Amino acid sequence: MWNYNEKVMDHFLNPRNVGEMADADAVAEVGNMSCGDALKLYLKLDEAGKISDVKFQTFGCASAIASSSALTELVKGMTLEEASKVTNRDIVAILGDLPEEKMHCSVMGMEALQAAIADYRKKKGLPGGEELKNEDHEGRIVCKCFGVTDVQIRNVARINHLKTAAQITEYTKAGGACGHCLDKIQEILDDLNRETAGEGDRPKDEFSALTPVRKILRIQDVIDKEIRPRLEHDGGSIELIDLDGSTVKVRLKGVCATCPNATLTLRKLVQAKLNEYLSPDLTVEEA
């Protein structure tokens, strides 16, 4: 039995936007029921080009249902350009957390959204629509058991800072059946690490192009995964209060709140991690 937090359980027990959409502007299906997870996503756009409605049908576990539900809530009101930048990290940030072994459910949501956007562009004859059927874009199959390509592996690894084949299995299922592709997966990761050495895992201008809401989601994600666990190990904690331009306002809690080295903690740990994972322009202040 997996230990799910309250947000995940809420989206699982009370999923939002479930169902079919007869007049959808875009439809996409990803996954495979024979492999244990499948998701069908429907998008409806308004006259301004924003996603006005979204529905989903999914076959899978609690994490798959919760991730799909969170995704639909996240993209409502976005333009396709904004939605195209949504990653599985944004879905996990909405949910608060997911077990590492269930991260592939959030990746399935991201891939369904990307496929739906490509479907819309193809129907409208817009650039990017051919990506849905473009073999060069989809890549070469690495994991035959789950149909995972080298492009998918590289994409997921970049977004989530993955370094090992075992992590790729958790995020995509690749290598989780017969295991024959694990060495090839590690080769792909090693090549990717060499390519990105010295350039950082994210383009420097990516974070600045995000909407304020998505910036906060990314910041919260880094705090939850990279910063809070370290503080809690020493009896402290941290809370995100606000984002004002490039200034992140936080509140230290527990022993960190009264620690004489609090300023150093903010600069050497909190700000350093946000600079590393998101943007070198971010600064941190105590709220």
KAWOBEL-V826642 format. One record per backbone hydrogen bond with DSSP energy under -1.0 kcal/mol. CO is the residue of the C=O (numbers start at 1). NH is the residue of the N-H. Records with the same first field share a line. If there is no record, write none. Layout:
# KAWOBEL-V826642
CO->NH, NH
This chain:
# KAWOBEL-V826642
2->4
5->9
6->10
7->11
8->12
9->13
10->14
17->56
21->24
26->43
28->41
30->39
32->35, 37
37->32
38->59
39->30
40->57
41->28
42->55
43->25, 26
44->52, 53
46->49
50->46
51->77
53->44
55->42
56->19
57->40
59->38
61->65
62->66
63->67
64->68
65->69
66->70
67->71
68->72
69->73
70->74
71->75
75->78
78->51
79->83
80->84
82->85
83->86
87->91
88->92
89->93
90->94
91->95
92->96
99->102
100->103
102->105
103->107
104->108
105->109
106->110
107->111
108->112
109->113
110->114
111->115
112->116
113->117
114->118
115->119
116->120
117->121
118->122
119->123
120->124
121->126
126->129
129->132
130->133
134->138
135->139
140->150
143->147, 148
148->142, 143
149->153
150->154
151->155
152->156
153->157
154->158
155->159
156->160
157->162
164->168
165->169
166->170
167->171
168->172
169->173
170->104
173->176
179->182
181->185
182->186
183->187
184->188
185->189
186->190
187->191
188->192
189->193
190->194
191->195
192->196
196->199
203->206
207->210
211->215
212->216
213->217
214->218
215->219
216->220
217->221
218->222
219->223
220->224
221->225
222->226, 227
223->228
227->231
228->232
229->233
231->234, 236
232->235
235->255
237->253
239->251
242->249
244->247
246->283
247->244
248->285
249->241, 242
250->287
251->239
253->237, 256
254->257
259->262
261->265
262->266
263->267
264->268
265->269, 270
266->271
269->273
270->274
271->275
272->276
273->277
274->278, 279
279->282
283->248
285->250
